């Protein structure tokens, strides 16, 4: 259920947000998920210790239900249907929606999706991005606790910092996506922030591998997550670029590949540690995925919509 929010954001961005502002908007959206996760680590740990694990589920679930009700009554699919949008704002958004790169495409089909090099490359690099990021949502807490012999509350506080760094990565990347686009380079407005992000992931992995204390390990994780989250704004903006009115379906497919990467991380990390006796193997694999993801971005082209590809 939670995963469906992100393709919905992409489709809303197509309807609501001009092309030159989508990078920072996407970065702000995704930073919310990172900040929520960051503060949940100590908050939920405190809830469990104070009230028991069941109450942590009740409270988290209640927050989700309240937000869903608010969103249902407040949000509208199109700006022209929203009562709080002025006529000038509606005219501005509709004008930008009619630009050539914004117009709705024709000839969209399943064959075009499955035969698209752009789509396959987008899925591959997003698999790599989520492979390293999901470590922070699943195994980072026990990894820090067990490797450095610290308590649960202390580990939860350390686990906050990489996710806060991820929020910063979303803001920075979103800003540069828009800046580079406004300077006239559509392709590099997506590629440069993403390649920079994956390069930082590689740097963070090196720090983790050589760390002999918890501070350097947390710094390495923070740099890696900051880099991984720098790939989000260009990735989701890219899906809107090539999918246009079908951005929800295209970004959903990319997100599926990313969630498979998350699944593989959740399953593989403990077994790799068990089989090899060290966590280093996992991070070496993540490093290989970083290199492959950078190569993928060199060949991804937002100018080539799915409707223009043969399939």
NORFEN-V505892 format. One record per pair of residues at least 6 apart in sequence whose C-alpha atoms are under 6 Angstrom apart, sorted by the first residue. I is the first residue (numbers start at 1). J is the second residue. Records with the same first field share a line. If there is no record, write none. Layout:
I: J ; J
This chain:
7: 248 ; 251 ; 252
8: 248
10: 247 ; 248
11: 247 ; 248
15: 78
18: 96
20: 178
21: 178
23: 174 ; 177 ; 178 ; 233
24: 174 ; 175
26: 233
27: 170 ; 171 ; 174 ; 233
28: 171
31: 167 ; 170
34: 163 ; 167
35: 164
38: 160 ; 163
41: 156
42: 156
47: 56
76: 82
80: 90
104: 245
107: 307
108: 307
111: 311
112: 311
115: 311
118: 300
121: 296
123: 254 ; 257
125: 293
126: 258
127: 257 ; 258 ; 261
128: 289
129: 228
130: 258 ; 261 ; 262
131: 261 ; 262 ; 265
133: 225
134: 262
145: 155
162: 221 ; 222 ; 225
165: 222 ; 226
166: 225 ; 226 ; 229
169: 226 ; 229 ; 230
170: 229 ; 230
173: 193 ; 230
174: 233
177: 189 ; 190
180: 189
181: 189
187: 301 ; 302
190: 234
191: 297
194: 231
195: 294
197: 227 ; 228 ; 230 ; 231
198: 227 ; 290
200: 224 ; 227
201: 224 ; 227
202: 287
204: 220 ; 221 ; 223 ; 224
207: 220
208: 217 ; 220
211: 217
238: 302
239: 247 ; 250 ; 251
240: 247
241: 302
242: 302 ; 305 ; 306
243: 250
273: 279
